[in-house]
Amino acid sequence: MNTSTPMQRSLSRYTTAFLLPLLAVGLVLTGCDSTGSNMDDNGGDSDNEDIAIQGTYPDPSSASSYADEVAINLQSAGLGIRLENDPSASILQEIYTGPSSDRSIRRISGSSLTFDQTTYSDLGGGVDLSDAISTENLLRSDRLEAADTDQQGQLRNADQLISYYLSRAQETSSNGVDFSQLSEKGVAGALSYYEGAEILNDFADDGSVGSDPADKWNEAFGHFGAPRDFAAFLDYNSSEGLVGSFQDVDGDGGVDLTSEAVYIWAGYTAERAAAAESTGNPNDFARRAFEAFRQGRGDIANGNAPSDHARKALNAWEATVAVNVIHYTNSMQSALENVSGEITKEKLESPGGFEDSWGEAKAFAWALQFNDNSTLSDDQLRTIHDRLGNDPPYSEGADASTYVDALVGDGDETRDSIQEIIQDAYDFETANVTAW
């Protein structure tokens, strides 16, 4: 991924101060085949040993920088913000294919923080996301309705769908499919998670990562999106698991977006870890992933193979992606709590919130296919998509209680709801599943 020209490079830390809707839910922007991963270390709640971060991630040299990966986080978040707040097909396409150097980075009004970078030129440019994103077809994408795909009845990849969403320049379709969530989280899954998982799998399998293993490891860390001093940001007494997404850690009066911000996937590991901590069944995705990244980088510096740390980092990351699906199916269950009979838009107290949750669940379910050694099989992922559906089930004859059962289960022995499939695969505690 470090192949872009200087004007196509940009730093991307996903953060609330820049990306309006993302951190509102704690995002700033978290394995193996069912026959592959060791179930004692698959990110599940059995991995609950006390973890302490022992240091900071080393500052990479300019030749081994992960600036491109930071830029990807920032641009993907920008797509979601603009689709939700200020859609313009031409600007959206520009951000997707590499923002101009003078394109400003938006901030939330009223922020008292001072940022070292205000435009993409301050970050070195941008990245062509369309050129880097996975071309793997998305499972069950051939079942999308005409309003939600550029080619109904055909399997589509993330680039094809995102390009269509951006050309429509609207937050949601007539079916209630949230284009902003599927675009932002689509890049997070089909690019950041996909490339990070690919690199970590290479290290875990045979170490065949090219001539500069430190550079490749830094790329994976950049996709993960943690600051180099992650310990200074974590606070599990907060529902988001963070003191804040931005901090002036070095006290120089400004926030450096290349080193003092939390991006999407790292942010999710903290948020989900905080929820598990509150139940008394800790699962410290954030510290486990970060320490594995930090120690793996030390392995490389000392001439050792980081394969064990690569597996541990990826398992914590993948488990967080899976927990995100649980989280948003919980949100949909809450939205349907007072709905009886057929689900219609008019019966919902907040259709926009329901559509947002459906879009997030769909995007993260798709993201789970981008780890070649996923804990979940493709057949299990197809079942998850079948349970979720192809759009929010408005006026389609879907009974609210039946749909909720498909999301979270009804207590029978089949355990084939979305949450039960995921809980059983990762060995999550029931209390955590409920809290997430």
C-alpha positions in Angstrom: 0.0 0.0 0.0 2.9 2.4 0.3 3.0 2.8 -3.5 1.1 6.1 -3.9 2.7 9.3 -5.2 3.5 12.1 -2.8 0.3 13.9 -3.8 -1.7 10.7 -3.1 -0.4 10.3 0.4 -2.3 11.6 3.4 -2.5 10.9 7.1 -5.8 9.6 8.3 -6.7 9.3 11.9 -10.3 8.8 12.3 -11.5 11.1 15.0 -14.5 12.8 16.3 -13.2 16.3 15.9 -13.1 15.8 12.2 -15.6 13.2 11.4 -19.0 14.3 12.7 -21.1 11.2 13.0 -18.4 8.7 13.6 -17.4 9.2 17.2 -20.9 9.9 18.2 -21.2 6.2 18.7 -17.6 5.7 19.9 -16.1 5.0 16.6 -13.4 7.3 15.5 -13.3 5.3 12.8 -11.6 -4.5 15.9 -9.1 -15.8 13.3 -9.6 -18.3 11.3 -11.7 -20.6 9.2 -13.9 -22.8 11.2 -11.2 -25.4 10.9 -8.4 -22.9 11.5 -8.0 -20.8 14.6 -7.2 -22.0 18.1 -10.4 -21.5 20.1 -8.4 -20.7 23.2 -7.1 -17.5 21.5 -9.7 -16.4 19.0 -10.6 -13.2 20.7 -13.4 -14.8 22.8 -14.1 -14.2 26.4 -11.8 -17.0 27.5 -9.0 -14.6 26.6 -9.6 -12.5 29.7 -6.2 -12.5 31.4 -5.0 -9.2 32.8 -3.2 -7.2 30.2 -1.0 -4.1 30.7 0.4 -2.1 27.9 4.2 -2.1 28.5 5.3 0.8 26.3 4.6 2.7 23.1 4.7 1.6 19.5 8.0 2.7 18.0 8.0 5.8 15.8 8.5 4.6 12.3 11.2 6.0 10.0 10.0 8.1 7.0 10.8 5.1 4.8 8.5 2.8 6.9 5.8 5.3 7.6 2.1 4.2 7.7 0.9 7.6 6.5 -1.1 6.0 3.7 -3.0 3.8 6.1 -3.9 6.8 8.3 -5.1 8.6 5.3 -7.4 5.8 4.4 -9.1 6.0 7.8 -9.6 9.7 7.5 -10.9 9.6 3.9 -13.4 6.8 4.7 -14.8 8.7 7.6 -15.0 11.8 5.4 -17.3 9.9 3.0 -19.7 9.0 5.8 -19.8 12.6 7.1 -20.4 14.2 3.7 -23.1 11.6 2.7 -24.9 12.4 5.9 -24.5 16.1 6.1 -23.4 17.7 2.8 -23.6 15.3 -0.1 -22.0 16.3 -3.4 -21.3 13.5 -5.9 -18.2 15.3 -7.3 -16.6 16.0 -3.9 -17.4 12.5 -2.7 -15.8 11.0 -5.7 -12.8 13.2 -5.2 -12.4 12.1 -1.7 -12.7 8.5 -2.7 -10.2 8.6 -5.5 -7.7 11.0 -3.6 -8.7 14.4 -2.2 -7.0 17.5 -3.6 -4.2 18.9 -1.4 -6.3 22.0 -0.4 -9.3 20.0 0.6 -10.0 20.9 4.2 -10.5 18.4 7.0 -13.8 19.2 8.7 -14.0 19.6 12.5 -16.9 19.6 14.9 -17.8 23.2 15.6 -17.0 24.4 19.1 -14.0 22.2 19.6 -11.3 23.8 21.9 -8.6 21.6 20.5 -5.9 22.9 18.1 -4.8 20.6 15.3 -1.5 20.6 13.6 -3.1 19.6 10.3 -6.1 21.3 8.7 -6.0 20.3 5.0 -4.8 17.2 3.2 -1.7 19.1 2.0 -0.7 19.2 5.7 -0.8 15.5 5.6 1.0 14.9 2.3 -2.0 14.3 0.1 -4.5 11.5 -0.1 -4.9 7.9 -1.3 -6.9 6.5 -4.2 -9.2 4.2 -2.2 -10.8 2.8 -5.3 -7.5 1.5 -6.4 -6.6 -0.2 -3.1 -10.0 -1.7 -2.0 -10.6 -5.4 -2.2 -12.3 -6.7 -5.4 -13.7 -9.8 -3.7 -17.5 -10.1 -4.3 -19.6 -9.3 -1.2 -21.6 -12.3 0.0 -25.3 -12.1 -0.9 -24.9 -8.8 -2.7 -26.7 -10.3 -5.6 -29.9 -10.1 -3.5 -29.9 -6.3 -3.1 -32.9 -4.4 -4.4 -32.6 -2.2 -7.5 -32.4 1.0 -5.5 -29.4 -0.3 -3.5 -27.1 -1.7 -6.2 -25.8 -0.7 -9.6 -26.5 -4.2 -11.0 -29.5 -6.0 -9.5 -29.2 -9.8 -9.4 -25.4 -9.8 -9.7 -22.7 -10.2 -7.1 -20.9 -6.9 -6.5 -17.7 -5.9 -4.8 -17.2 -3.1 -2.3 -15.8 -0.7 -4.9 -18.7 -1.1 -7.2 -21.3 -0.6 -4.5 -19.5 2.4 -2.9 -19.0 4.1 -6.3 -22.7 3.7 -6.9 -23.6 5.1 -3.4 -21.3 8.1 -4.0 -22.8 8.8 -7.4 -26.3 8.9 -5.8 -25.1 11.4 -3.3 -27.7 10.7 -0.7 -27.6 9.3 2.9 -30.2 6.6 2.4 -32.0 4.9 -0.4 -35.8 4.7 -0.9 -35.6 1.3 0.9 -33.9 2.8 3.9 -30.4 1.4 3.1 -27.9 3.7 4.7 -25.4 4.6 2.0 -23.3 6.7 4.4 -22.7 3.8 6.8 -22.1 1.3 4.0 -19.6 3.6 2.3 -17.6 4.5 5.4 -17.6 1.1 7.0 -17.3 -0.5 3.6 -13.9 1.1 3.2 -13.0 0.2 6.8 -13.8 -3.5 6.1 -12.8 -4.0 2.5 -9.6 -2.0 2.7 -8.3 -1.3 6.2 -9.4 -4.6 7.8 -8.8 -6.6 4.5 -5.2 -5.4 4.1 -4.4 -5.5 7.8 -5.7 -9.1 8.0 -3.8 -10.1 4.9 -0.5 -8.8 6.2 -1.0 -10.4 9.7 -2.0 -13.7 8.1 1.2 -13.6 6.0 3.3 -13.1 9.1 1.4 -15.8 11.0 1.6 -18.4 8.2 5.2 -18.3 6.9 6.5 -14.7 7.2 6.6 -14.2 3.5 6.0 -10.4 3.5 8.7 -9.0 1.2 12.1 -7.5 1.8 11.1 -5.1 4.6 9.0 -6.8 7.3 9.1 -3.7 9.6 7.4 -1.7 6.8 4.7 -4.3 6.3 4.1 -4.6 10.0 3.8 -0.8 10.3 1.2 -0.9 7.5 -1.0 -3.4 9.5 -0.6 -1.2 12.6 -1.6 1.9 10.6 -4.8 0.1 9.3 -5.6 -0.8 12.9 -5.6 2.9 13.8 -4.2 3.1 17.3 -1.9 6.0 18.5 1.6 5.1 19.4 0.8 5.7 23.1 -2.5 4.0 23.3 -2.4 3.6 27.0 -2.7 7.4 27.4 -6.1 7.2 25.6 -7.8 4.3 27.3 -10.4 4.7 30.0 -12.9 1.8 30.6 -14.9 3.9 32.9 -16.1 5.7 29.8 -18.7 4.0 27.6 -16.4 4.6 24.6 -13.4 3.2 26.4 -11.4 6.3 25.8 -10.4 9.5 27.5 -10.9 11.1 24.1 -10.2 10.4 20.5 -7.7 13.3 20.4 -5.1 14.3 22.9 -2.1 16.6 23.0 0.0 13.9 24.6 3.3 15.6 24.2 2.0 18.9 25.5 3.2 21.0 22.5 -0.2 22.8 22.2 -1.5 21.0 19.2 -2.9 17.6 18.3 -0.8 15.8 15.7 -3.2 13.7 13.6 -0.3 11.3 12.8 0.4 10.3 16.4 -2.2 11.7 18.8 -5.5 10.3 17.6 -7.5 7.1 17.7 -9.0 5.8 14.4 -12.0 3.5 13.7 -10.9 0.0 14.4 -8.7 0.8 17.5 -11.6 2.9 18.8 -14.0 0.0 18.5 -11.6 -2.3 20.4 -11.7 0.2 23.3 -15.4 0.7 23.2 -16.2 -3.1 23.2 -13.6 -3.8 25.8 -15.2 -1.2 28.1 -18.6 -2.8 27.8 -17.2 -6.2 28.7 -15.4 -4.7 31.6 -18.7 -3.4 33.0 -20.2 -6.9 33.2 -17.4 -8.4 35.2 -16.4 -10.6 32.2 -13.5 -8.7 30.8 -12.4 -9.1 27.2 -9.6 -6.5 26.6 -9.6 -6.4 22.8 -7.8 -3.0 22.8 -4.8 -3.8 25.1 -4.5 -7.3 23.7 -4.3 -6.1 20.1 -2.0 -3.2 20.8 0.4 -5.2 22.9 0.6 -7.8 20.2 1.3 -5.1 17.6 3.9 -3.5 19.9 5.6 -6.8 20.8 5.5 -8.1 17.3 7.3 -4.9 16.1 9.9 -5.7 18.8 10.3 -9.2 17.5 11.1 -7.9 14.0 13.6 -5.4 15.4 15.3 -8.2 17.3 15.4 -10.5 14.2 12.7 -12.8 15.5 9.5 -14.0 13.8 6.4 -12.2 15.0 4.0 -15.0 14.0 2.4 -15.6 17.4 1.9 -11.8 18.0 0.4 -11.5 14.5 -2.2 -14.2 15.3 -3.0 -12.5 18.6 -3.4 -9.1 17.1 -5.6 -10.4 14.3 -7.8 -12.5 16.6 -8.6 -9.5 18.8 -9.3 -7.4 15.8 -11.5 -9.9 14.1 -13.5 -10.6 17.3 -14.1 -6.8 17.6 -15.6 -6.8 14.1 -17.9 -9.7 15.1 -18.9 -7.8 18.3 -19.9 -4.9 16.2 -22.5 -7.0 14.4 -23.8 -8.1 17.8 -23.9 -4.4 19.0 -26.0 -3.2 16.1 -28.4 -6.2 16.2 -28.9 -5.3 19.8 -29.7 -1.7 18.7 -32.2 -3.0 16.2 -33.8 -5.2 18.9 -34.2 -2.2 21.1 -35.8 -0.2 18.2 -38.4 -3.0 17.7 -39.2 -3.5 21.4 -42.6 -1.7 21.2 -43.4 -2.8 17.6 -46.0 -5.5 17.2 -47.0 -7.3 14.0 -45.6 -6.3 10.6 -42.6 -4.0 10.7 -43.4 -0.6 9.0 -41.4 2.6 9.0 -44.4 4.4 10.6 -44.3 2.1 13.7 -40.7 3.0 14.5 -39.9 5.8 17.0 -36.7 6.6 15.1 -36.6 5.1 11.6 -33.3 6.9 10.9 -31.7 5.2 13.9 -33.0 1.8 12.9 -31.6 2.3 9.4 -28.3 3.4 10.7 -28.0 0.3 12.9 -29.1 -2.0 10.0 -26.5 -0.4 7.8 -23.7 -0.8 10.4 -24.7 -4.5 11.0 -24.7 -5.2 7.3 -21.3 -3.5 6.7 -19.6 -5.3 9.6 -21.1 -8.6 8.5 -19.5 -8.0 5.1 -16.2 -7.0 6.8 -16.0 -10.4 8.4 -15.4 -12.1 5.0 -12.1 -10.2 4.5 -10.0 -12.4 6.8 -9.0 -15.5 4.8 -8.6 -17.4 8.1 -11.8 -16.2 9.7 -13.4 -18.0 12.6 -16.7 -17.9 10.7 -17.1 -20.0 7.5 -18.6 -18.4 4.4 -21.8 -20.5 5.0 -22.2 -19.1 8.4 -21.7 -15.6 7.0 -24.3 -16.2 4.3 -26.7 -17.3 7.1 -26.0 -14.0 9.0 -26.8 -12.0 5.8 -30.0 -14.1 5.2 -31.1 -13.3 8.8 -30.3 -9.6 8.5 -31.9 -9.3 5.1 -31.1 -7.1 2.1 -32.7 -3.9 3.5 -34.5 -2.7 6.6 -37.7 -4.9 6.5 -40.3 -2.2 6.0 -43.7 -3.3 4.8 -42.4 -6.7 3.6 -44.6 -8.8 5.8 -41.9 -9.3 8.3 -43.2 -9.8 11.8 -41.3 -7.8 14.5 -40.9 -10.7 16.9 -39.9 -13.1 14.2 -37.3 -10.7 12.9 -35.9 -10.1 16.4 -35.6 -13.9 16.9 -33.6 -14.0 13.7 -31.3 -11.3 15.1 -30.8 -12.4 18.7 -32.4 -15.9 19.0 -35.5 -17.3 20.7 -33.9 -19.7 23.1 -34.4 -22.9 21.1 -31.7 -25.5 20.6 -31.0 -24.6 16.9 -29.0 -21.5 17.9 -29.0 -20.2 14.3 -29.7 -16.5 14.9 -27.1 -13.9 14.1 -26.0 -13.4 17.7 -26.0 -17.1 18.5 -23.9 -18.0 15.5 -21.3 -15.4 16.5 -21.5 -16.1 20.3 -20.8 -19.8 19.8 -18.0 -19.2 17.3 -16.1 -16.8 19.6 -17.2 -18.3 22.9 -18.5 -14.9 24.1 -20.2 -14.7 27.6 -24.0 -14.1 27.4 -23.7 -11.1 29.7 -21.2 -9.5 27.3 -23.4 -10.2 24.3 -26.3 -8.5 26.1 -24.1 -5.5 27.1 -22.7 -5.0 23.7 
